[in-house]
Every structure is written in C-alpha cells, then in structure tokens.
Amino acid sequence: MVKGLARALRAAVVPLALIGLTALAGVVLGRVYAGDLLTRLVVGAAVGSVLVSVAARRLPSWLVAPVSVAAMAGWTLLSLRLAASHADLPGSLLDITSDAARNGIPRLLTAMIPVEPTPDTVLVPVVAAWLAGLAGAEVALRTGRVLLGYLPAAGLYAAAIYVVGPNAEPAVARR
C-alpha cells in the first residue's frame, strides 16, 4: 500500500516539476511582452509536451517523437492563430506561419519593449518550450535520470533571461 502510494506520488511529482520549470521560462520572458498571451502559450506548450511524453511512456521510444511533433505542430498552429487574432493581423494561417518561420528569431531579438505578441514573436518561445519539455520528460521519465531531465528547462530559462536582459522590471515589489 505504502509502496504503491510512493510510486504514484513520484509519478506525479516529476512531471509537475518539469511543467513548472519549463513554464518558468515563459513567465520570465513574458515580463517584456505586452499582456500575458505569451506566458499562457508557453505554459500550454510545457503542459502539452510533458503530458504527451507521460501518455506515450508505454509506447516504443522511436514512436514518441512523431507523436510529440504532431502535437507540437497542432499547438504551434493554434498559438500562431491566437497571436494573429490578438494582433488583428490579416491573412491566412499558411501566410502567417511561413512569415513567422522566416522572421521569428530576428524579430524576437530586435523587437522594441514591450514586445507585441505577434506570430513571429511567439513562434520561437512556444517551440523551444515544447522541445525543452519533451526532452526533459523523456530523459527524466524514460531513463530515470531526473536531475539530468531538468537540464533542458534550465537551458530554456537561461535563454529567456538572456533575451530579457536588464530590460524587465524587478519581479519583487520594492518597499
């Protein structure tokens, strides 16, 4: 009884920790964005990537990547559509996606603060969060190397801090 409870608790704690650590990068990066759309999209990518990995745990390891890529494509397209409607951008989803894929990194790095959450400024963080969540979940859950599984989320967090730089306000209130 106690052994089963401990196993169930461990099975829930590691995915929740991975989701939290991956989503933390979205919270940090969202501090330079106008509104909270990017934070919500990155949190969704963190949840989706880890849950896909948890759900596909019993599948062969070679099958997890195609399943996760299909789910990532769906979440990314939904994120781009939400960002486009939030920014009132005209055009088809195909045009918006191709423009965002071509110009995502340069526009993200050269955007004025506060950054408007448009498709080209949300594509890279959403995909990076999904890949970090998937890699971390696969390493932590499939191989049992939990601390090593936190490394992709830590790398994503470091990248978010680099992009934000000294431009964001302090996260704690001053007295």
Phi and psi in degrees as a GROMACS rama.xvg file:
@    title "Ramachandran Plot"
@    xaxis  label "Phi"
@    yaxis  label "Psi"
@TYPE xy
-67.9596  -37.7655  VAL-2
-65.8524  -39.8354  LYS-3
-67.3778  -37.3801  GLY-4
-66.8042  -41.1529  LEU-5
-64.6903  -39.2458  ALA-6
-65.7589  -42.5765  ARG-7
-66.4629  -38.6986  ALA-8
-64.8356  -43.5237  LEU-9
-65.7596  -36.5028  ARG-10
-65.3665  -26.6306  ALA-11
-92.4474  -32.4274  ALA-12
-69.9717  -45.2679  VAL-13
-63.7761  -47.835  VAL-14
-62.4173  -38.8691  PRO-15
-64.8023  -38.8251  LEU-16
-65.6276  -40.5913  ALA-17
-64.4659  -40.5132  LEU-18
-62.615  -46.4309  ILE-19
-63.1813  -43.1458  GLY-20
-68.1446  -38.3705  LEU-21
-70.7018  -40.1234  THR-22
-67.9558  -25.5973  ALA-23
-60.3618  -33.6778  LEU-24
-64.2218  -36.9656  ALA-25
-67.6343  -34.9912  GLY-26
-65.9143  -42.5658  VAL-27
-66.5887  -46.8674  VAL-28
-67.8926  -31.8208  LEU-29
-66.2092  -14.4343  GLY-30
-69.2075  -19.1779  ARG-31
-104.552  3.43957  VAL-32
-96.6184  151.403  TYR-33
-80.5085  120.097  ALA-34
84.4885  -174.451  GLY-35
-113.96  16.5835  ASP-36
-62.7444  -45.2928  LEU-37
-62.4437  -41.9264  LEU-38
-60.1236  -44.435  THR-39
-65.1683  -38.1335  ARG-40
-68.1574  -40.2119  LEU-41
-69.9414  -39.2014  VAL-42
-61.9102  -41.4595  VAL-43
-62.4271  -39.3954  GLY-44
-65.8455  -39.5368  ALA-45
-63.9397  -46.5462  ALA-46
-63.4439  -47.1186  VAL-47
-62.5518  -44.8023  GLY-48
-65.8024  -42.7438  SER-49
-70.1121  -41.0666  VAL-50
-67.3224  -35.0298  LEU-51
-63.2854  -42.0948  VAL-52
-65.7586  -40.0898  SER-53
-65.581  -43.3782  VAL-54
-66.8701  -31.4863  ALA-55
-95.1201  15.633  ALA-56
-61.6782  -34.2029  ARG-57
-86.4784  -8.34279  ARG-58
-75.9353  159.77  LEU-59
-61.9389  148.523  PRO-60
-62.3868  -29.5414  SER-61
-71.5483  -15.6241  TRP-62
-93.2033  -14.8923  LEU-63
-68.1202  -42.0514  VAL-64
-61.6916  -48.6755  ALA-65
-62.7025  -37.0097  PRO-66
-64.6559  -43.4718  VAL-67
-69.729  -36.9605  SER-68
-64.9379  -39.004  VAL-69
-64.2172  -43.3116  ALA-70
-67.0366  -38.6705  ALA-71
-64.3441  -40.7238  MET-72
-61.7295  -41.899  ALA-73
-63.5203  -46.2169  GLY-74
-66.4086  -38.4237  TRP-75
-65.5231  -43.8756  THR-76
-63.3538  -40.5513  LEU-77
-64.1031  -41.0978  LEU-78
-63.7143  -41.9276  SER-79
-66.5497  -38.5063  LEU-80
-65.9386  -41.8796  ARG-81
-64.0846  -42.3632  LEU-82
-66.5269  -38.4588  ALA-83
-66.75  -41.0848  ALA-84
-71.0789  -32.9677  SER-85
-64.8028  -37.1427  HIS-86
-92.8977  2.0799  ALA-87
56.0863  45.0303  ASP-88
-87.5401  133.101  LEU-89
-82.3198  165.7  PRO-90
116.599  165.108  GLY-91
-80.7871  164.773  SER-92
-63.9148  -33.9749  LEU-93
-65.8517  -43.4119  LEU-94
-64.9705  -42.8082  ASP-95
-64.0297  -42.9439  ILE-96
-66.5328  -43.5358  THR-97
-66.9035  -38.8132  SER-98
-65.5954  -41.852  ASP-99
-66.0519  -37.7761  ALA-100
-68.8376  -36.3678  ALA-101
-72.8169  -37.7118  ARG-102
-117.138  11.6359  ASN-103
-60.8157  -51.8904  GLY-104
-68.9041  -48.4218  ILE-105
-61.5256  -40.1338  PRO-106
-71.1327  -32.5424  ARG-107
-67.3666  -41.6183  LEU-108
-78.1903  -20.6497  LEU-109
-111.807  11.2757  THR-110
-73.7925  147.977  ALA-111
-78.9776  147.985  MET-112
-94.3198  132.781  ILE-113
-75.842  139.144  PRO-114
-76.9168  130.481  VAL-115
-77.5714  132.545  GLU-116
-77.1592  82.721  PRO-117
-101.213  167.516  THR-118
-55.7646  -37.238  PRO-119
-76.4903  -15.9907  ASP-120
-99.9794  -6.75979  THR-121
-107.691  -15.895  VAL-122
-61.0529  -50.9949  LEU-123
-64.2915  -47.8202  VAL-124
-62.5895  -36.7743  PRO-125
-67.7249  -46.6733  VAL-126
-66.5311  -40.7152  VAL-127
-64.1126  -39.6535  ALA-128
-65.8463  -41.0966  ALA-129
-62.3918  -46.9722  TRP-130
-66.0404  -37.4917  LEU-131
-66.5143  -41.9028  ALA-132
-64.7112  -42.7532  GLY-133
-64.9075  -48.3255  LEU-134
-62.0952  -43.7719  ALA-135
-63.9877  -41.8811  GLY-136
-67.4884  -39.7936  ALA-137
-65.7647  -42.3516  GLU-138
-68.8771  -45.3344  VAL-139
-72.0253  -41.5894  ALA-140
-90.6369  -39.7786  LEU-141
-80.2135  -39.3234  ARG-142
-98.0289  -16.1443  THR-143
83.7143  6.88496  GLY-144
-92.1713  82.2105  ARG-145
-66.0278  -48.3467  VAL-146
-64.1505  -36.9363  LEU-147
-68.0151  -29.3398  LEU-148
-69.5674  -19.9733  GLY-149
-80.5681  -11.4702  TYR-150
-62.0421  -43.7665  LEU-151
-61.0655  -39.4409  PRO-152
-66.397  -37.1032  ALA-153
-66.7542  -38.6779  ALA-154
-65.0443  -40.2581  GLY-155
-64.5194  -40.4744  LEU-156
-62.3427  -43.4116  TYR-157
-63.4429  -39.3671  ALA-158
-65.3779  -38.9004  ALA-159
-64.7916  -41.2893  ALA-160
-63.7148  -38.3429  ILE-161
-64.1337  -44.5043  TYR-162
-66.2186  -41.6909  VAL-163
-68.8444  -42.9729  VAL-164
60.8643  -147.801  GLY-165
-87.208  15.1308  PRO-166
-85.0287  -20.7526  ASN-167
-86.2667  153.938  ALA-168
-70.4499  157.149  GLU-169
-59.7766  145.606  PRO-170
-76.7493  -20.9353  ALA-171
-102.637  147.089  VAL-172
-77.6423  139.215  ALA-173
-90.7582  146.467  ARG-174
